[in-house]
């Protein structure tokens, strides 16, 4: 989705009254201008488009940096009453570059689209002067597209060179500039532009990748005729509606998530709720399950027996410790009684001697 500010330079010379392009050259050009405007705005809502003339009394800027189709249509209606004179391509490009320089959004890349349906005259026919102008545009990062039709189609004979083609090649940086020639015939000028490299980058976002595009819209499958676009809206035709529907869906999802979080029960309640509440009888265990359960029961019973043995051993140790304390007390009393008895024996012996 290119982000660009585009200035269209239209041809309003006397040659535009010719009817080799139905209904006239100027009307075919107006249809092509409308197609370019719609494609640029649909590819990115931030894009802006301006329009100016390069014939009549002199180059004149009619609209600069607009997103309103009504202003473009009004400018075309105004320029239809000013058909006359000869084109001045170098002056028109210089004025268009100045208008792009004063764009509000500096993030927009600069592009100039020139419609040429008149033969080249003056400086426009000088290849060196045009190449010099192209290098200046390239230095200022301005891409240039040229649409040649009618008398603007260059025919080379012998050593003659195509001036406009050399101009575009000198201005191109990374294949960002193009030139197309649309001869009179059954193909409309607007249709030739749609399928040309001039608008391929803007329209590729709406073309499925399966068909060679770069967009995210999948190709329609089957013959049911159902819409394959998100929300049933083609973003390339109505990007604002598609964006509004997408934002509405995201807001609804965020609101539902907030309501769900607010009404969610506590963690303990969620754990209880997650516990099985079914009252149906459990299925009969298989042989493998019975063996596993029996083994668990045996293991638990052995653990219980070990615990009982440990308790009995602890009780016996306590009793032995108690008995040991009693014996020690008894030994002390006997020793005291023996000592008293021994101390009284000498006294008894003295009494007996007397």
C-alpha positions, 0 to 999 in steps of 0.5 A: 500500500504505497504512501504517496502524494501525487500531482497529475499534469493534464494536457489541455492544448488544442490537440485535446479536441480531437475525437480519435479517443472516444468521445474526445481526447480530453474526455478520455483523459478525464476518465483516466484522471478519475481512475488514478484518483480512485486507485491512489486513495483506495490503496491508502487513505492517507494518500493525496492527489492534486491536478494542474494544467500545462497549456492554455495561457500557461501551467496552472495548479487547480487542486493541491493535496486533496482526498475529495473526488468532488474537487478533482471533478470540479477542476476537470470541468473548469479546465474543459473550458480552458482548452487551447494553446500548447503544452509546456512540459518542463515548466509544468513539471517544475511547478508540480515539484514545487507543489509537492514540496509543500505537502503537509505530510512529509512521509508521503513519497512524491510522484508526478503523472504527466499526460501528453497528447500533443507533439513535443515542442521547445525544451520538451523536444530537447533530450539533453534538457529533459534528461537534466530535468529528470536528474534533478527530479531523481535527486529530490526523490520525485518519481515521474510517470508519463502517459503518451497517447494521440500525438504524444506517442513518439515515433522513432525513425533512423537516429531519432530517439524517444525523448520522453522515454530517455527522460523517464529512464533518467528519472527512475530510481529503483524502477519507480518511474514508468512510461506507457503509450496508448494508441487509439483503438478499442482499449480505453485510456483508463483501462490501459492505465489500470493494467499498466505498471503505473498503477500496478503497485497501488492495485497489487494490494487488492490482488490475491497472491495466488494471482501474482498480487501482494495483497492479503485478500484470498482468491475466490474459489468455487462457483457459488458466487459468495464474497471472499472478502472480509465482512463482504466488502472489497477494501480496494473499493471502499477502504474506509468502510472496511476499516470501520467494520474491522475496528468495530469487530475489534472493539466488540471482541475487547468488550466481550473479553472485559465482560468475561473477565469481570463475570469470571468466578474466583479461582477456587470456584473455578477449581470446584466447577472443574471437578467432575459432577457426574453421578453415573456409575464408573466403568468396570476396571479392566484386568490391567487396572485391577492388577494396578489397584491391587498392587497399590493396595498391597503397597499401602498395607505394607506401609501401614505395617511398617508404621505400626512396627515403628510405633511399637519400637518407640514405645518399647524404647520409652519403657526401657528408658523409664525402667533404667531411670527407676533402677538407677534410683533404687541403686542410689537408695541401696547405696545410702542405706548400706553406707548408713549401716556401715557407719553404725557398725563401729558404734555397736562394736564399742557398745559390745566391748563395754 
